[in-house]
């Protein structure tokens, strides 16, 4: 069967656990599906939850191992996994041309049909998210302009504003502080009418949350409340994306799958 390849490019371990993991699960059993995953950093500057059996010096490797366990729990790991080795929290200070060049080389090698990464808001405003999204966009567009196989669609994971408002109301009612989009690490929403794709992932939401739960060193931010698992199940029931390239005409029907319409 002809391959249909997805390349996901993110900054940290656990960035890959939500947002597009449901779409990966939906296609995971397809023998024609290939999944390439790129992490810019190993997350060594992240949280260390109490009871986590590691030190600050060992956190990077610990989080790499967590990521591997997460995809095992999810049930469909990457066919190719690249760790670029940048310093966590300092990706925005890295040489942009060099970072873009490394991503361009990976894209040229894989020629994926679909590439997914962060949009300009980084979903949470994290500078590393924004930096890797910008570099991925630049590398993709450079190659797409040259023609050749693959590189048919560039997606940005998105949190709809209506969903953001609903979750924020639930956070407030349950005693959690609301997300503030002016602060780094707080989720942001984008206007609903900017969303180009809505994928129904209810049938695989349990698998997504099972993978997310393996990032135990980060559980203080991921599962900070007794109702967090239910909230993540609800969030994992649908995935939303902006199609950054090629541009879509306004008010066209939403796409319903990451490969829809690509032939």
Secondary structure, DSSP 8 states (H G I E B T S, - for coil): ---EEEEEEESSTTTTSSSSHHHHHHHTT-TTEEEEEEEEE--TTS---TT-S--TTTHHHHHHHHHHHHHHHHT---SEEEEEEE-TT-GGGS-HHHHHHHHHHHHHHH--SEEEEE-TTTTT--HHHHHHHHHHHHHHHHHHHH--SS--EEEEEE-BHHHHHHHHHHHHHTT-----TTSTTS---B-GGG--EEEE-GGGHHHHHHHHHT-GGGHHHHS-STTHHHHHHHHTTEEEEEEEES---TT---B-STTTT--
